[in-house]
C-alpha cells in the first residue's frame, strides 16, 4: 500500500509536469477558423496599415502550415511556444518568436541579436520584452513576443531585423473577435481601415515655416487659441516644451543638431504631429 501511494503521487507529479506539453503550454496565436494581424507603420500625418490573413491550412512534406495571404506559411510548435515562417518559394524555415525565452537570453533577427530585458505575465499571458525601442512619430513601444499575439513589431521586422521594417500590432482578429491595441493612441477604431489619418480637428490650423530650416522655425496657428507643444528629435529625446504658446511663435534653432524633428501639438481629442527638418 505504501508503495502504491508513492507510485500514485509520482504519477500525479509526472502528469502535472507533462500536462502543458499535452494540452499546449501557451495560448495559440491562431483562431480556430480565421486569424488576421493588422499592423500599422506610423507616420506624422497618417498610418499605413498592412494585414496578414490566415486563409487556409495545408500540409507540405508531412508538416502542417497555415497559409498567410501574399506572404508565406506559418506554423506553431506542438506546445505553441515557437512560431516559424516559410516563404512560398523556399524550403528553409525562419524562427519568428520563441516564448521559452527568459531574462538574459538572446534571440537573433537575421543579423540583429537582441537580449531579453524582462519577462512577465499580463492577463495570464507570458510577455517577453527586449531592450529595444522603436520611435514611431511620438509613439514608443519596446519589441515584444506576446503569448497569443505573436511579434508586436510585425512579421517583416522578424524576418529582416531592420528597424525600417518595424510595424506596430494595431488589431488582432481571431474568428469573430477583434482587439484594437492602438485605439487610445488616436489611430482609428475600425480594424478594417487600410489607411488611418490623424483625427484632430485643429491639425489644419497649424504650420511650420520654413521647412527645412537652418536658423528660425515659425510655428503658426490659424486661430486665436493658445495651447501646449513639445518638440522631439528622431531618437525621441524631448528638446523643448512650451505651455500656452502664442498664435505665432518663432524659435531659434540655429544651434540645434541637423536632422529630423517632430512637433507635437496637444489637441482637444487627439495629439497631432508635424515633421520638420533642421539643415
Number of C-alpha atoms within 10 A of each C-alpha: 6 7 8 9 10 11 12 12 12 11 12 12 12 11 12 11 11 13 12 13 13 12 11 15 15 20 16 20 21 22 15 9 12 15 23 22 25 24 25 26 22 21 17 17 15 16 20 15 20 17 20 19 17 21 15 13 14 12 10 8 5 7 8 14 19 20 21 21 14 12 16 17 20 21 21 20 12 14 15 22 20 19 20 17 23 18 15 12 7 8 9 9 14 16 19 23 25 21 19 11 19 17 14 13 13 13 17 15 17 15 9 11 10 17 17 19 17 16 19 12 11 10 6 10 13 18 22 23 21 21 12 14 17 19 15 20 24 23 13 12 14 16 21 24 22 22 24 19 20 24 23 21 25 24 22 17 19 23 16 15 18 14 15 11 15 24 25 24 24 24 23 24 19 20 13 9 10 15 14 17 14 15 14 10 11 16 23 19 16 12 22 11 14 15 14 20 16 19 17 17 12 18 20 9 10 17 16 19 13 15 15 16 17 17 14 16 21 16 19 16 21 13 11 9 10 13 16 14 20 16 21 19 22 15 14 18 11 14 12 11 13 11 10 10 15 16 15 17 12 13 11 11 14 14 9 13 12 14 12 15 22 22 24 20 20 17 16 10 11 18 18 24 24 18 20 20 16 20 14
